[in-house]
Amino acid sequence: MPELKKALREQAMAARAAAFALHGSDASRRLAAHGLDFLRVPAGKIVSGFAAIRDEINPADLMLWLHEEGFRLALPVMVGKGKALLMRAWTPGDVMEAAAWGIAEPVADKPEVDPDIVLVPLLAFDARGHRLGYGGGFYDRTLARLRAKKPVIAVGVAYDEQRVDAVPVEAYDQPLEWVLTPSGPIRCQHH
């Protein structure tokens, strides 16, 4: 399984880089245009996003739209290898600090929150809601921790080109309910 995931990861990184080169910042605007209305959740819910790195699709425009619609926002903070991410409250314009891999994180005085909706970065996804990440397991651990407390909707955020026929699945992998791409939301069909 690790070898299978490693090979798929290399292909997926190339596909994502090509999609980023093709679509650029237009993809971020197209994500925001879809919003999260398809989830049918009321404003006021907490949505955790992420600060895009490298050629990840950027959810920044979507986050601004959510803020204007009255959603409460959060961003992840890494607390260590092998641990779940901590989600801290975040508002557009907040001071951020650079963490591992140059990822911007909210500063330590922001309160920890448990989001209702988690926007999840990924390398590849399939129609069943399985995702391929970077291999650190951060989002799997985070979703498992949050789902043990309350219902949480995981929404993968990706270019359309990141869809694959099947992502290899291991016991600890947490499924996505939806994937939002520039061409629109995809409801995942869990089997």
Biotite code that builds the C-alpha atoms (Angstrom):
import biotite.structure as struc

atoms = struc.array([
    struc.Atom([0.000, 0.000, 0.000], chain_id="A", res_id=1, res_name="MET", atom_name="CA", element="C"),
    struc.Atom([2.695, 2.617, 0.822], chain_id="A", res_id=2, res_name="PRO", atom_name="CA", element="C"),
    struc.Atom([4.404, 1.952, -2.541], chain_id="A", res_id=3, res_name="GLU", atom_name="CA", element="C"),
    struc.Atom([1.075, 2.292, -4.358], chain_id="A", res_id=4, res_name="LEU", atom_name="CA", element="C"),
    struc.Atom([0.361, 5.588, -2.608], chain_id="A", res_id=5, res_name="LYS", atom_name="CA", element="C"),
    struc.Atom([3.890, 6.843, -3.292], chain_id="A", res_id=6, res_name="LYS", atom_name="CA", element="C"),
    struc.Atom([3.544, 6.194, -7.043], chain_id="A", res_id=7, res_name="ALA", atom_name="CA", element="C"),
    struc.Atom([0.099, 7.813, -7.142], chain_id="A", res_id=8, res_name="LEU", atom_name="CA", element="C"),
    struc.Atom([1.437, 10.782, -5.132], chain_id="A", res_id=9, res_name="ARG", atom_name="CA", element="C"),
    struc.Atom([4.111, 11.456, -7.782], chain_id="A", res_id=10, res_name="GLU", atom_name="CA", element="C"),
    struc.Atom([1.539, 11.292, -10.612], chain_id="A", res_id=11, res_name="GLN", atom_name="CA", element="C"),
    struc.Atom([-0.905, 13.452, -8.647], chain_id="A", res_id=12, res_name="ALA", atom_name="CA", element="C"),
    struc.Atom([1.719, 16.127, -7.933], chain_id="A", res_id=13, res_name="MET", atom_name="CA", element="C"),
    struc.Atom([2.469, 16.366, -11.648], chain_id="A", res_id=14, res_name="ALA", atom_name="CA", element="C"),
    struc.Atom([-1.253, 16.582, -12.513], chain_id="A", res_id=15, res_name="ALA", atom_name="CA", element="C"),
    struc.Atom([-1.804, 19.285, -9.886], chain_id="A", res_id=16, res_name="ARG", atom_name="CA", element="C"),
    struc.Atom([1.199, 21.308, -11.091], chain_id="A", res_id=17, res_name="ALA", atom_name="CA", element="C"),
    struc.Atom([-0.162, 21.169, -14.656], chain_id="A", res_id=18, res_name="ALA", atom_name="CA", element="C"),
    struc.Atom([-3.647, 22.244, -13.479], chain_id="A", res_id=19, res_name="ALA", atom_name="CA", element="C"),
    struc.Atom([-2.148, 25.132, -11.490], chain_id="A", res_id=20, res_name="PHE", atom_name="CA", element="C"),
    struc.Atom([-0.159, 26.273, -14.539], chain_id="A", res_id=21, res_name="ALA", atom_name="CA", element="C"),
    struc.Atom([-3.287, 26.083, -16.698], chain_id="A", res_id=22, res_name="LEU", atom_name="CA", element="C"),
    struc.Atom([-5.824, 27.726, -14.363], chain_id="A", res_id=23, res_name="HIS", atom_name="CA", element="C"),
    struc.Atom([-3.800, 29.916, -11.972], chain_id="A", res_id=24, res_name="GLY", atom_name="CA", element="C"),
    struc.Atom([-5.751, 32.268, -9.719], chain_id="A", res_id=25, res_name="SER", atom_name="CA", element="C"),
    struc.Atom([-8.888, 31.925, -11.863], chain_id="A", res_id=26, res_name="ASP", atom_name="CA", element="C"),
    struc.Atom([-9.497, 28.582, -10.116], chain_id="A", res_id=27, res_name="ALA", atom_name="CA", element="C"),
    struc.Atom([-9.734, 30.345, -6.739], chain_id="A", res_id=28, res_name="SER", atom_name="CA", element="C"),
    struc.Atom([-12.363, 32.768, -8.075], chain_id="A", res_id=29, res_name="ARG", atom_name="CA", element="C"),
    struc.Atom([-14.362, 29.902, -9.575], chain_id="A", res_id=30, res_name="ARG", atom_name="CA", element="C"),
    struc.Atom([-14.347, 28.051, -6.220], chain_id="A", res_id=31, res_name="LEU", atom_name="CA", element="C"),
    struc.Atom([-15.645, 31.172, -4.475], chain_id="A", res_id=32, res_name="ALA", atom_name="CA", element="C"),
    struc.Atom([-18.395, 31.574, -7.079], chain_id="A", res_id=33, res_name="ALA", atom_name="CA", element="C"),
    struc.Atom([-19.777, 28.155, -6.061], chain_id="A", res_id=34, res_name="HIS", atom_name="CA", element="C"),
    struc.Atom([-19.601, 28.976, -2.352], chain_id="A", res_id=35, res_name="GLY", atom_name="CA", element="C"),
    struc.Atom([-20.799, 26.304, 0.072], chain_id="A", res_id=36, res_name="LEU", atom_name="CA", element="C"),
    struc.Atom([-24.550, 26.699, -0.514], chain_id="A", res_id=37, res_name="ASP", atom_name="CA", element="C"),
    struc.Atom([-24.643, 23.066, -1.692], chain_id="A", res_id=38, res_name="PHE", atom_name="CA", element="C"),
    struc.Atom([-24.051, 21.997, 1.944], chain_id="A", res_id=39, res_name="LEU", atom_name="CA", element="C"),
    struc.Atom([-27.255, 23.737, 3.084], chain_id="A", res_id=40, res_name="ARG", atom_name="CA", element="C"),
    struc.Atom([-25.755, 24.748, 6.417], chain_id="A", res_id=41, res_name="VAL", atom_name="CA", element="C"),
    struc.Atom([-26.638, 28.027, 8.131], chain_id="A", res_id=42, res_name="PRO", atom_name="CA", element="C"),
    struc.Atom([-24.259, 30.969, 8.422], chain_id="A", res_id=43, res_name="ALA", atom_name="CA", element="C"),
    struc.Atom([-22.617, 31.081, 11.834], chain_id="A", res_id=44, res_name="GLY", atom_name="CA", element="C"),
    struc.Atom([-21.161, 27.582, 11.475], chain_id="A", res_id=45, res_name="LYS", atom_name="CA", element="C"),
    struc.Atom([-17.385, 27.268, 11.771], chain_id="A", res_id=46, res_name="ILE", atom_name="CA", element="C"),
    struc.Atom([-15.485, 26.501, 8.564], chain_id="A", res_id=47, res_name="VAL", atom_name="CA", element="C"),
    struc.Atom([-11.785, 25.664, 8.711], chain_id="A", res_id=48, res_name="SER", atom_name="CA", element="C"),
    struc.Atom([-9.856, 26.420, 5.560], chain_id="A", res_id=49, res_name="GLY", atom_name="CA", element="C"),
    struc.Atom([-6.159, 26.260, 4.802], chain_id="A", res_id=50, res_name="PHE", atom_name="CA", element="C"),
    struc.Atom([-3.400, 28.536, 3.595], chain_id="A", res_id=51, res_name="ALA", atom_name="CA", element="C"),
    struc.Atom([-2.447, 27.161, 0.169], chain_id="A", res_id=52, res_name="ALA", atom_name="CA", element="C"),
    struc.Atom([1.185, 26.281, -0.447], chain_id="A", res_id=53, res_name="ILE", atom_name="CA", element="C"),
    struc.Atom([3.046, 25.569, -3.678], chain_id="A", res_id=54, res_name="ARG", atom_name="CA", element="C"),
    struc.Atom([0.533, 24.727, -6.409], chain_id="A", res_id=55, res_name="ASP", atom_name="CA", element="C"),
    struc.Atom([-2.423, 23.827, -4.172], chain_id="A", res_id=56, res_name="GLU", atom_name="CA", element="C"),
    struc.Atom([-5.717, 25.336, -5.284], chain_id="A", res_id=57, res_name="ILE", atom_name="CA", element="C"),
    struc.Atom([-6.194, 28.454, -3.179], chain_id="A", res_id=58, res_name="ASN", atom_name="CA", element="C"),
    struc.Atom([-9.382, 28.680, -1.065], chain_id="A", res_id=59, res_name="PRO", atom_name="CA", element="C"),
    struc.Atom([-8.665, 32.323, -0.049], chain_id="A", res_id=60, res_name="ALA", atom_name="CA", element="C"),
    struc.Atom([-11.448, 33.846, -2.200], chain_id="A", res_id=61, res_name="ASP", atom_name="CA", element="C"),
    struc.Atom([-13.898, 31.228, -0.895], chain_id="A", res_id=62, res_name="LEU", atom_name="CA", element="C"),
    struc.Atom([-12.882, 32.019, 2.688], chain_id="A", res_id=63, res_name="MET", atom_name="CA", element="C"),
    struc.Atom([-13.497, 35.743, 2.102], chain_id="A", res_id=64, res_name="LEU", atom_name="CA", element="C"),
    struc.Atom([-16.929, 34.953, 0.665], chain_id="A", res_id=65, res_name="TRP", atom_name="CA", element="C"),
    struc.Atom([-17.760, 32.748, 3.680], chain_id="A", res_id=66, res_name="LEU", atom_name="CA", element="C"),
    struc.Atom([-16.664, 35.511, 6.051], chain_id="A", res_id=67, res_name="HIS", atom_name="CA", element="C"),
    struc.Atom([-18.937, 37.999, 4.265], chain_id="A", res_id=68, res_name="GLU", atom_name="CA", element="C"),
    struc.Atom([-21.816, 35.471, 4.441], chain_id="A", res_id=69, res_name="GLU", atom_name="CA", element="C"),
    struc.Atom([-21.452, 35.291, 8.246], chain_id="A", res_id=70, res_name="GLY", atom_name="CA", element="C"),
    struc.Atom([-19.582, 32.020, 8.695], chain_id="A", res_id=71, res_name="PHE", atom_name="CA", element="C"),
    struc.Atom([-16.960, 31.815, 11.444], chain_id="A", res_id=72, res_name="ARG", atom_name="CA", element="C"),
    struc.Atom([-13.546, 30.816, 10.095], chain_id="A", res_id=73, res_name="LEU", atom_name="CA", element="C"),
    struc.Atom([-10.585, 28.838, 11.337], chain_id="A", res_id=74, res_name="ALA", atom_name="CA", element="C"),
    struc.Atom([-7.184, 27.767, 10.048], chain_id="A", res_id=75, res_name="LEU", atom_name="CA", element="C"),
    struc.Atom([-5.081, 24.757, 11.035], chain_id="A", res_id=76, res_name="PRO", atom_name="CA", element="C"),
    struc.Atom([-2.043, 24.880, 13.297], chain_id="A", res_id=77, res_name="VAL", atom_name="CA", element="C"),
    struc.Atom([0.476, 22.038, 13.359], chain_id="A", res_id=78, res_name="MET", atom_name="CA", element="C"),
    struc.Atom([1.336, 20.902, 16.880], chain_id="A", res_id=79, res_name="VAL", atom_name="CA", element="C"),
    struc.Atom([3.741, 18.117, 15.976], chain_id="A", res_id=80, res_name="GLY", atom_name="CA", element="C"),
    struc.Atom([4.430, 15.080, 13.833], chain_id="A", res_id=81, res_name="LYS", atom_name="CA", element="C"),
    struc.Atom([1.894, 12.310, 14.360], chain_id="A", res_id=82, res_name="GLY", atom_name="CA", element="C"),
    struc.Atom([-0.628, 14.646, 16.007], chain_id="A", res_id=83, res_name="LYS", atom_name="CA", element="C"),
    struc.Atom([-3.984, 16.034, 14.882], chain_id="A", res_id=84, res_name="ALA", atom_name="CA", element="C"),
    struc.Atom([-4.087, 19.633, 13.691], chain_id="A", res_id=85, res_name="LEU", atom_name="CA", element="C"),
    struc.Atom([-5.371, 22.267, 16.070], chain_id="A", res_id=86, res_name="LEU", atom_name="CA", element="C"),
    struc.Atom([-7.900, 24.666, 14.527], chain_id="A", res_id=87, res_name="MET", atom_name="CA", element="C"),
    struc.Atom([-7.671, 28.300, 15.617], chain_id="A", res_id=88, res_name="ARG", atom_name="CA", element="C"),
    struc.Atom([-10.226, 31.020, 14.962], chain_id="A", res_id=89, res_name="ALA", atom_name="CA", element="C"),
    struc.Atom([-9.222, 33.243, 12.052], chain_id="A", res_id=90, res_name="TRP", atom_name="CA", element="C"),
    struc.Atom([-10.594, 36.360, 10.391], chain_id="A", res_id=91, res_name="THR", atom_name="CA", element="C"),
    struc.Atom([-9.336, 37.774, 7.065], chain_id="A", res_id=92, res_name="PRO", atom_name="CA", element="C"),
    struc.Atom([-6.621, 40.310, 7.813], chain_id="A", res_id=93, res_name="GLY", atom_name="CA", element="C"),
    struc.Atom([-5.439, 38.616, 11.019], chain_id="A", res_id=94, res_name="ASP", atom_name="CA", element="C"),
    struc.Atom([-1.714, 38.590, 11.730], chain_id="A", res_id=95, res_name="VAL", atom_name="CA", element="C"),
    struc.Atom([-0.234, 35.218, 10.796], chain_id="A", res_id=96, res_name="MET", atom_name="CA", element="C"),
    struc.Atom([3.044, 33.478, 11.521], chain_id="A", res_id=97, res_name="GLU", atom_name="CA", element="C"),
    struc.Atom([5.054, 31.185, 9.264], chain_id="A", res_id=98, res_name="ALA", atom_name="CA", element="C"),
    struc.Atom([5.272, 27.582, 10.414], chain_id="A", res_id=99, res_name="ALA", atom_name="CA", element="C"),
    struc.Atom([6.585, 24.323, 8.934], chain_id="A", res_id=100, res_name="ALA", atom_name="CA", element="C"),
    struc.Atom([6.923, 24.303, 5.133], chain_id="A", res_id=101, res_name="TRP", atom_name="CA", element="C"),
    struc.Atom([6.212, 28.051, 5.108], chain_id="A", res_id=102, res_name="GLY", atom_name="CA", element="C"),
    struc.Atom([2.522, 27.514, 5.917], chain_id="A", res_id=103, res_name="ILE", atom_name="CA", element="C"),
    struc.Atom([0.872, 30.599, 7.435], chain_id="A", res_id=104, res_name="ALA", atom_name="CA", element="C"),
    struc.Atom([-0.873, 29.894, 10.762], chain_id="A", res_id=105, res_name="GLU", atom_name="CA", element="C"),
    struc.Atom([-2.946, 32.014, 13.153], chain_id="A", res_id=106, res_name="PRO", atom_name="CA", element="C"),
    struc.Atom([-0.973, 33.335, 16.110], chain_id="A", res_id=107, res_name="VAL", atom_name="CA", element="C"),
    struc.Atom([-1.208, 31.605, 19.495], chain_id="A", res_id=108, res_name="ALA", atom_name="CA", element="C"),
    struc.Atom([-3.608, 34.129, 21.075], chain_id="A", res_id=109, res_name="ASP", atom_name="CA", element="C"),
    struc.Atom([-6.464, 33.001, 18.795], chain_id="A", res_id=110, res_name="LYS", atom_name="CA", element="C"),
    struc.Atom([-8.884, 30.566, 20.471], chain_id="A", res_id=111, res_name="PRO", atom_name="CA", element="C"),
    struc.Atom([-9.024, 26.904, 19.519], chain_id="A", res_id=112, res_name="GLU", atom_name="CA", element="C"),
    struc.Atom([-12.292, 25.904, 17.824], chain_id="A", res_id=113, res_name="VAL", atom_name="CA", element="C"),
    struc.Atom([-13.900, 22.696, 16.568], chain_id="A", res_id=114, res_name="ASP", atom_name="CA", element="C"),
    struc.Atom([-15.109, 23.373, 13.014], chain_id="A", res_id=115, res_name="PRO", atom_name="CA", element="C"),
    struc.Atom([-18.368, 22.047, 11.584], chain_id="A", res_id=116, res_name="ASP", atom_name="CA", element="C"),
    struc.Atom([-16.953, 22.024, 8.045], chain_id="A", res_id=117, res_name="ILE", atom_name="CA", element="C"),
    struc.Atom([-13.337, 21.217, 7.189], chain_id="A", res_id=118, res_name="VAL", atom_name="CA", element="C"),
    struc.Atom([-11.923, 22.276, 3.817], chain_id="A", res_id=119, res_name="LEU", atom_name="CA", element="C"),
    struc.Atom([-9.236, 19.706, 3.038], chain_id="A", res_id=120, res_name="VAL", atom_name="CA", element="C"),
    struc.Atom([-6.264, 20.107, 0.679], chain_id="A", res_id=121, res_name="PRO", atom_name="CA", element="C"),
    struc.Atom([-5.314, 17.017, -1.313], chain_id="A", res_id=122, res_name="LEU", atom_name="CA", element="C"),
    struc.Atom([-3.222, 15.573, -4.109], chain_id="A", res_id=123, res_name="LEU", atom_name="CA", element="C"),
    struc.Atom([-5.886, 13.267, -5.589], chain_id="A", res_id=124, res_name="ALA", atom_name="CA", element="C"),
    struc.Atom([-9.480, 12.221, -4.908], chain_id="A", res_id=125, res_name="PHE", atom_name="CA", element="C"),
    struc.Atom([-11.957, 9.669, -6.183], chain_id="A", res_id=126, res_name="ASP", atom_name="CA", element="C"),
    struc.Atom([-15.756, 9.537, -6.491], chain_id="A", res_id=127, res_name="ALA", atom_name="CA", element="C"),
    struc.Atom([-16.044, 7.549, -3.245], chain_id="A", res_id=128, res_name="ARG", atom_name="CA", element="C"),
    struc.Atom([-14.578, 10.398, -1.178], chain_id="A", res_id=129, res_name="GLY", atom_name="CA", element="C"),
    struc.Atom([-11.141, 8.933, -0.671], chain_id="A", res_id=130, res_name="HIS", atom_name="CA", element="C"),
    struc.Atom([-8.278, 11.396, -0.836], chain_id="A", res_id=131, res_name="ARG", atom_name="CA", element="C"),
    struc.Atom([-4.561, 11.181, -1.203], chain_id="A", res_id=132, res_name="LEU", atom_name="CA", element="C"),
    struc.Atom([-2.658, 13.650, 0.950], chain_id="A", res_id=133, res_name="GLY", atom_name="CA", element="C"),
    struc.Atom([1.041, 14.150, 1.514], chain_id="A", res_id=134, res_name="TYR", atom_name="CA", element="C"),
    struc.Atom([1.348, 11.073, 3.734], chain_id="A", res_id=135, res_name="GLY", atom_name="CA", element="C"),
    struc.Atom([1.610, 12.744, 7.132], chain_id="A", res_id=136, res_name="GLY", atom_name="CA", element="C"),
    struc.Atom([-1.921, 11.747, 8.202], chain_id="A", res_id=137, res_name="GLY", atom_name="CA", element="C"),
    struc.Atom([-2.627, 15.180, 9.705], chain_id="A", res_id=138, res_name="PHE", atom_name="CA", element="C"),
    struc.Atom([-6.112, 15.563, 8.222], chain_id="A", res_id=139, res_name="TYR", atom_name="CA", element="C"),
    struc.Atom([-7.063, 11.917, 8.889], chain_id="A", res_id=140, res_name="ASP", atom_name="CA", element="C"),
    struc.Atom([-6.178, 12.333, 12.578], chain_id="A", res_id=141, res_name="ARG", atom_name="CA", element="C"),
    struc.Atom([-7.890, 15.727, 12.732], chain_id="A", res_id=142, res_name="THR", atom_name="CA", element="C"),
    struc.Atom([-11.125, 14.496, 11.146], chain_id="A", res_id=143, res_name="LEU", atom_name="CA", element="C"),
    struc.Atom([-11.145, 11.399, 13.393], chain_id="A", res_id=144, res_name="ALA", atom_name="CA", element="C"),
    struc.Atom([-10.718, 13.630, 16.484], chain_id="A", res_id=145, res_name="ARG", atom_name="CA", element="C"),
    struc.Atom([-13.447, 16.066, 15.400], chain_id="A", res_id=146, res_name="LEU", atom_name="CA", element="C"),
    struc.Atom([-15.888, 13.328, 14.295], chain_id="A", res_id=147, res_name="ARG", atom_name="CA", element="C"),
    struc.Atom([-15.543, 11.677, 17.722], chain_id="A", res_id=148, res_name="ALA", atom_name="CA", element="C"),
    struc.Atom([-17.013, 14.909, 19.170], chain_id="A", res_id=149, res_name="LYS", atom_name="CA", element="C"),
    struc.Atom([-19.706, 15.906, 16.650], chain_id="A", res_id=150, res_name="LYS", atom_name="CA", element="C"),
    struc.Atom([-20.868, 15.632, 13.033], chain_id="A", res_id=151, res_name="PRO", atom_name="CA", element="C"),
    struc.Atom([-18.300, 17.211, 10.715], chain_id="A", res_id=152, res_name="VAL", atom_name="CA", element="C"),
    struc.Atom([-18.478, 17.681, 6.944], chain_id="A", res_id=153, res_name="ILE", atom_name="CA", element="C"),
    struc.Atom([-15.173, 17.203, 5.131], chain_id="A", res_id=154, res_name="ALA", atom_name="CA", element="C"),
    struc.Atom([-14.956, 19.006, 1.784], chain_id="A", res_id=155, res_name="VAL", atom_name="CA", element="C"),
    struc.Atom([-11.916, 18.326, -0.379], chain_id="A", res_id=156, res_name="GLY", atom_name="CA", element="C"),
    struc.Atom([-10.761, 21.346, -2.381], chain_id="A", res_id=157, res_name="VAL", atom_name="CA", element="C"),
    struc.Atom([-9.125, 20.468, -5.693], chain_id="A", res_id=158, res_name="ALA", atom_name="CA", element="C"),
    struc.Atom([-8.699, 21.092, -9.379], chain_id="A", res_id=159, res_name="TYR", atom_name="CA", element="C"),
    struc.Atom([-10.933, 18.903, -11.570], chain_id="A", res_id=160, res_name="ASP", atom_name="CA", element="C"),
    struc.Atom([-7.733, 17.352, -12.967], chain_id="A", res_id=161, res_name="GLU", atom_name="CA", element="C"),
    struc.Atom([-6.943, 15.860, -9.536], chain_id="A", res_id=162, res_name="GLN", atom_name="CA", element="C"),
    struc.Atom([-9.743, 13.281, -9.807], chain_id="A", res_id=163, res_name="ARG", atom_name="CA", element="C"),
    struc.Atom([-8.566, 9.701, -10.252], chain_id="A", res_id=164, res_name="VAL", atom_name="CA", element="C"),
    struc.Atom([-10.411, 6.389, -10.682], chain_id="A", res_id=165, res_name="ASP", atom_name="CA", element="C"),
    struc.Atom([-9.482, 5.081, -7.241], chain_id="A", res_id=166, res_name="ALA", atom_name="CA", element="C"),
    struc.Atom([-7.350, 6.182, -4.304], chain_id="A", res_id=167, res_name="VAL", atom_name="CA", element="C"),
    struc.Atom([-5.837, 3.319, -2.246], chain_id="A", res_id=168, res_name="PRO", atom_name="CA", element="C"),
    struc.Atom([-7.532, 3.221, 1.162], chain_id="A", res_id=169, res_name="VAL", atom_name="CA", element="C"),
    struc.Atom([-6.191, 2.223, 4.548], chain_id="A", res_id=170, res_name="GLU", atom_name="CA", element="C"),
    struc.Atom([-8.171, 1.680, 7.770], chain_id="A", res_id=171, res_name="ALA", atom_name="CA", element="C"),
    struc.Atom([-7.332, 5.088, 9.261], chain_id="A", res_id=172, res_name="TYR", atom_name="CA", element="C"),
    struc.Atom([-8.218, 7.108, 6.118], chain_id="A", res_id=173, res_name="ASP", atom_name="CA", element="C"),
    struc.Atom([-11.092, 9.521, 6.758], chain_id="A", res_id=174, res_name="GLN", atom_name="CA", element="C"),
    struc.Atom([-13.527, 9.969, 3.853], chain_id="A", res_id=175, res_name="PRO", atom_name="CA", element="C"),
    struc.Atom([-14.700, 13.237, 2.323], chain_id="A", res_id=176, res_name="LEU", atom_name="CA", element="C"),
    struc.Atom([-18.421, 13.946, 1.977], chain_id="A", res_id=177, res_name="GLU", atom_name="CA", element="C"),
    struc.Atom([-17.845, 16.403, -0.883], chain_id="A", res_id=178, res_name="TRP", atom_name="CA", element="C"),
    struc.Atom([-15.148, 17.715, -3.186], chain_id="A", res_id=179, res_name="VAL", atom_name="CA", element="C"),
    struc.Atom([-15.360, 21.293, -4.458], chain_id="A", res_id=180, res_name="LEU", atom_name="CA", element="C"),
    struc.Atom([-13.653, 21.922, -7.786], chain_id="A", res_id=181, res_name="THR", atom_name="CA", element="C"),
    struc.Atom([-13.686, 24.972, -10.081], chain_id="A", res_id=182, res_name="PRO", atom_name="CA", element="C"),
    struc.Atom([-16.426, 23.287, -12.142], chain_id="A", res_id=183, res_name="SER", atom_name="CA", element="C"),
    struc.Atom([-18.604, 22.693, -9.075], chain_id="A", res_id=184, res_name="GLY", atom_name="CA", element="C"),
    struc.Atom([-19.287, 20.486, -6.054], chain_id="A", res_id=185, res_name="PRO", atom_name="CA", element="C"),
    struc.Atom([-19.131, 16.686, -6.279], chain_id="A", res_id=186, res_name="ILE", atom_name="CA", element="C"),
    struc.Atom([-21.043, 14.625, -3.724], chain_id="A", res_id=187, res_name="ARG", atom_name="CA", element="C"),
    struc.Atom([-18.965, 11.582, -2.793], chain_id="A", res_id=188, res_name="CYS", atom_name="CA", element="C"),
    struc.Atom([-20.612, 8.160, -3.020], chain_id="A", res_id=189, res_name="GLN", atom_name="CA", element="C"),
    struc.Atom([-19.434, 6.117, -0.050], chain_id="A", res_id=190, res_name="HIS", atom_name="CA", element="C"),
    struc.Atom([-19.781, 2.357, -0.484], chain_id="A", res_id=191, res_name="HIS", atom_name="CA", element="C"),
])
